[in-house]
Amino acid sequence: MFFEENIKMMRKNFLAKNPSKDILKKQPSWTHSHISRAQYDDQHQLISSGKIYYACLIQANMKIFKRGTNNYGACIVYSEDPYFDENPDELALVAQEIYKYKGTDNPPPDIKHFVDMITDERVYAYNEKLPSRMTQDPFGVDKEKVVYYTTLIIHRHHIPKKRLMRSIFPIITSPANLKSCMILPSHYWTKEFTAFYSEK
């Protein structure tokens, strides 16, 4: 799987936007008075000027992994650093380090805040930077790679088979300008990435 080639092609595909297909449908009623409404407030700007990056799932409501009609929340990590265009699997290592401490008494102090948020799944947050040591080159050769923790609602009509099947997927975001993000609608995905996502 050539991740870098695929994300470049998905960015190219996104230049030919189709807003009628991209709009978020079936907004959960509880989000109207919740911090997560930012995703719906921001969606037109995300579609018009957002950028495409890989993200990796930390956790999601288990119902989104099964067939259904409702949309559910999730927390992810992502980065704007070009390094992860080729290496999104390294985002998975960051996600796994946070998740493994869920429900434990003594997570590392520098990620306790994030562990607390995934332990209480009602807590939403946007674009919080993770500790640099989680992605720092141990030899000090490469610059720091900024990785963000954020939350979103996963919309079934934006993903193949209308359920979550992989932990790695492309998102639209713009952390310098907007709080929220959304999954890149799958009609912009490459055939290769769609096949990768849909594999059992």
SEBAMAR-901438 format. One record per residue (C-alpha): residue number from 0; residue in three letters; y, x, z. Coordinates in nm, 4 decimals. Each point is the difference from the previous one (the first is absolute). Layout:
     n   res          v          u          w
   NUM   ALA          Y          X          Z
...
This chain:
     n   res          v          u          w
     0   MET     0.0000     0.0000     0.0000
     1   PHE     0.3277     0.1579    -0.1163
     2   PHE     0.2415    -0.1543     0.2476
     3   GLU     0.3107     0.1751    -0.1304
     4   GLU    -0.0504    -0.1128    -0.3595
     5   ASN    -0.0606    -0.3557     0.1156
     6   ILE     0.3095    -0.0270     0.2202
     7   LYS     0.2143     0.1382    -0.2818
     8   MET    -0.1369    -0.2606    -0.2386
     9   MET     0.0483    -0.2796     0.2545
    10   ARG     0.3641     0.1064     0.0388
    11   LYS     0.0377    -0.0144    -0.3763
    12   ASN    -0.1599    -0.3440    -0.0111
    13   PHE     0.2400    -0.1200     0.2694
    14   LEU     0.2987     0.0723    -0.2235
    15   ALA    -0.1030    -0.3116    -0.1964
    16   LYS     0.0454    -0.2360     0.2923
    17   ASN    -0.1203    -0.3585     0.0059
    18   PRO     0.1856    -0.1602     0.2944
    19   SER    -0.1643    -0.3391    -0.0450
    20   LYS    -0.3358     0.1591     0.0830
    21   ASP     0.1332     0.2401     0.2602
    22   ILE     0.1647    -0.2460     0.2399
    23   LEU    -0.1802    -0.0397     0.3324
    24   LYS    -0.1727    -0.3361     0.0203
    25   LYS    -0.1129    -0.2008     0.3035
    26   GLN     0.2214     0.1601     0.2629
    27   PRO    -0.1695    -0.0570     0.3375
    28   SER     0.2036    -0.2472     0.2045
    29   TRP     0.0044     0.2259     0.3075
    30   THR     0.1933     0.2670    -0.1928
    31   HIS     0.3119    -0.2177    -0.0377
    32   SER     0.1184     0.0898     0.3507
    33   HIS    -0.1751     0.3372     0.0264
    34   ILE     0.0982     0.3575    -0.0848
    35   SER    -0.2492    -0.0144    -0.2886
    36   ARG     0.2306    -0.2344    -0.1910
    37   ALA     0.1734     0.3195    -0.1227
    38   GLN    -0.2724     0.0324    -0.2623
    39   TYR     0.1001    -0.3369    -0.1470
    40   ASP     0.3730     0.0652     0.0355
    41   ASP    -0.0369     0.3372    -0.1750
    42   GLN    -0.2483    -0.0926    -0.2708
    43   HIS     0.2481    -0.0435    -0.2862
    44   GLN     0.1524     0.3405     0.0702
    45   LEU    -0.3446     0.1548     0.0322
    46   ILE    -0.0947    -0.1384    -0.3393
    47   SER     0.3269     0.1021    -0.1649
    48   SER     0.0470     0.3487     0.1448
    49   GLY    -0.2955     0.0998     0.2195
    50   LYS    -0.2152     0.3097    -0.0573
    51   ILE    -0.3782     0.0266    -0.0173
    52   TYR    -0.2034     0.2096     0.2439
    53   TYR    -0.3530     0.0084     0.1350
    54   ALA    -0.0609    -0.1460     0.3442
    55   CYS    -0.3003     0.0064     0.2273
    56   LEU    -0.1082    -0.2765     0.2331
    57   ILE    -0.0189     0.0562     0.3744
    58   GLN    -0.1132    -0.3522     0.0780
    59   ALA     0.0328    -0.3592    -0.1222
    60   ASN    -0.0988    -0.3463     0.1119
    61   MET    -0.3726    -0.0163    -0.0712
    62   LYS     0.0412    -0.3267    -0.1907
    63   ILE     0.1705     0.1794    -0.2900
    64   PHE    -0.3256     0.1855    -0.0715
    65   LYS    -0.1716    -0.3333    -0.0710
    66   ARG     0.0627    -0.2669    -0.2585
    67   GLY     0.2612    -0.2542     0.0996
    68   THR     0.3416    -0.1404    -0.0759
    69   ASN     0.2237     0.1236     0.2816
    70   ASN     0.1917     0.3280     0.0072
    71   TYR    -0.0146     0.2356     0.2975
    72   GLY     0.1742     0.2927     0.1621
    73   ALA    -0.0913     0.3665    -0.0115
    74   CYS     0.1338     0.3379     0.1044
    75   ILE    -0.0032     0.2986    -0.2308
    76   VAL     0.1177     0.3570    -0.0440
    77   TYR     0.1706     0.1265    -0.3142
    78   SER     0.2213     0.2810    -0.1229
    79   GLU     0.2574     0.0621    -0.2720
    80   ASP    -0.1125     0.3622    -0.0225
    81   PRO    -0.1449     0.0768    -0.3481
    82   TYR    -0.2846     0.1884     0.1692
    83   PHE    -0.1686    -0.3294     0.0809
    84   ASP     0.0029    -0.1146    -0.3633
    85   GLU    -0.2964     0.2302    -0.0406
    86   ASN    -0.1303    -0.0110     0.3561
    87   PRO     0.0172    -0.3544     0.1402
    88   ASP    -0.3272     0.0670     0.1780
    89   GLU     0.1984     0.2199     0.2393
    90   LEU     0.1991    -0.3062     0.0999
    91   ALA    -0.3359    -0.1459     0.0985
    92   LEU    -0.0462     0.2859     0.2490
    93   VAL     0.3340    -0.0870     0.1595
    94   ALA    -0.0947    -0.3690     0.0173
    95   GLN    -0.3375     0.0834     0.1527
    96   GLU     0.1541     0.2171     0.2716
    97   ILE     0.2192    -0.2873     0.1139
    98   TYR    -0.2742    -0.2619    -0.0191
    99   LYS    -0.2604     0.1995     0.1938
   100   TYR     0.2160    -0.0224     0.3125
   101   LYS     0.0423    -0.3779    -0.0156
   102   GLY    -0.0862    -0.1492     0.3378
   103   THR    -0.0435     0.3388     0.1666
   104   ASP     0.1795     0.1105     0.3165
   105   ASN     0.1212     0.3456    -0.0998
   106   PRO     0.1194     0.0308    -0.3594
   107   PRO     0.2050     0.3121    -0.0842
   108   PRO     0.3526    -0.0559     0.1373
   109   ASP     0.1653     0.0462    -0.3391
   110   ILE    -0.1925    -0.2907    -0.1561
   111   LYS    -0.0314    -0.2266     0.3043
   112   HIS     0.2782    -0.2223    -0.1343
   113   PHE    -0.1956    -0.0616    -0.3217
   114   VAL    -0.3288    -0.0516     0.1823
   115   ASP     0.1686    -0.2575     0.2242
   116   MET     0.1251    -0.1870    -0.3070
   117   ILE    -0.3410    -0.0260    -0.1649
   118   THR    -0.1569    -0.0983     0.3325
   119   ASP     0.2406    -0.2935     0.0275
   120   GLU    -0.0331    -0.1360    -0.3524
   121   ARG     0.2979    -0.2324     0.0472
   122   VAL     0.2378     0.2970    -0.0100
   123   TYR     0.1619     0.0727    -0.3358
   124   ALA     0.2109     0.3053    -0.0870
   125   TYR     0.1510     0.1486    -0.3123
   126   ASN     0.0166     0.3552    -0.1332
   127   GLU    -0.0489     0.1929     0.3216
   128   LYS    -0.0589     0.3701    -0.0603
   129   LEU    -0.3242     0.1438     0.1297
   130   PRO    -0.0097     0.3347     0.1837
   131   SER     0.0374     0.2874    -0.2442
   132   ARG    -0.3040     0.1805     0.1420
   133   MET    -0.2228    -0.2704    -0.1563
   134   THR     0.0780     0.1237    -0.3519
   135   GLN     0.1335     0.3500     0.0627
   136   ASP    -0.1484     0.2972    -0.1813
   137   PRO    -0.1717     0.2035     0.2753
   138   PHE     0.1026     0.3215    -0.1797
   139   GLY     0.3649    -0.1011    -0.0236
   140   VAL     0.0116     0.0456    -0.3762
   141   ASP     0.0883    -0.3549    -0.1067
   142   LYS     0.2959    -0.2021     0.1186
   143   GLU    -0.0484    -0.2910     0.2363
   144   LYS    -0.1389    -0.3099    -0.1668
   145   VAL     0.1636    -0.3134     0.1355
   146   VAL    -0.2482    -0.2838     0.0560
   147   TYR     0.1016    -0.3473     0.1098
   148   TYR    -0.1734    -0.2659     0.2058
   149   THR     0.0891    -0.3529    -0.1115
   150   THR    -0.1276    -0.3567    -0.0041
   151   LEU    -0.0276    -0.2633    -0.2715
   152   ILE    -0.1604    -0.3288    -0.0940
   153   ILE    -0.2763     0.0424    -0.2567
   154   HIS     0.0158    -0.2678    -0.2685
   155   ARG    -0.3305    -0.0847    -0.1603
   156   HIS     0.1394    -0.0729    -0.3461
   157   HIS     0.1191     0.3623    -0.0207
   158   ILE    -0.3440     0.1587     0.0418
   159   PRO    -0.3208    -0.0153    -0.2084
   160   LYS    -0.2528    -0.2588     0.1159
   161   LYS     0.2697    -0.1282     0.2403
   162   ARG    -0.1344     0.1956     0.2940
   163   LEU     0.0449     0.3476     0.1424
   164   MET    -0.2756     0.2327    -0.1153
   165   ARG     0.1417     0.3521     0.0308
   166   SER     0.2186     0.1749     0.2532
   167   ILE     0.2067     0.1777    -0.2689
   168   PHE     0.2302    -0.2048    -0.2240
   169   PRO     0.3460     0.0272    -0.1610
   170   ILE     0.3065    -0.1555     0.1601
   171   ILE     0.3610    -0.0672    -0.1010
   172   THR     0.2561     0.1217     0.2513
   173   SER     0.3406     0.1611     0.0443
   174   PRO     0.0347     0.1286     0.3580
   175   ALA     0.3516     0.1343    -0.0548
   176   ASN     0.1263    -0.3466    -0.0937
   177   LEU    -0.2429    -0.2654     0.1238
   178   LYS    -0.2173    -0.0527     0.3067
   179   SER    -0.3031    -0.1541    -0.1627
   180   CYS    -0.2622     0.0606    -0.2660
   181   MET    -0.2554    -0.1986    -0.1976
   182   ILE    -0.3202     0.0806    -0.1844
   183   LEU     0.0579     0.0805    -0.3658
   184   PRO    -0.1330    -0.3068    -0.1851
   185   SER    -0.3302     0.0881    -0.1618
   186   HIS     0.1107    -0.0910    -0.3539
   187   TYR     0.1854     0.3353     0.0087
   188   TRP    -0.3081     0.1928     0.1109
   189   THR    -0.1951     0.2183    -0.2398
   190   LYS    -0.3499    -0.1002    -0.1022
   191   GLU    -0.1370     0.3091     0.1714
   192   PHE     0.1704    -0.0719     0.3309
   193   THR    -0.0991    -0.3667    -0.0160
   194   ALA    -0.3628     0.1039    -0.0508
   195   PHE     0.0264     0.2476     0.2882
   196   TYR     0.1468    -0.2679     0.2264
   197   SER    -0.2634    -0.2552    -0.0971
   198   GLU    -0.3041     0.2216     0.0515
   199   LYS    -0.2314    -0.1058     0.2801
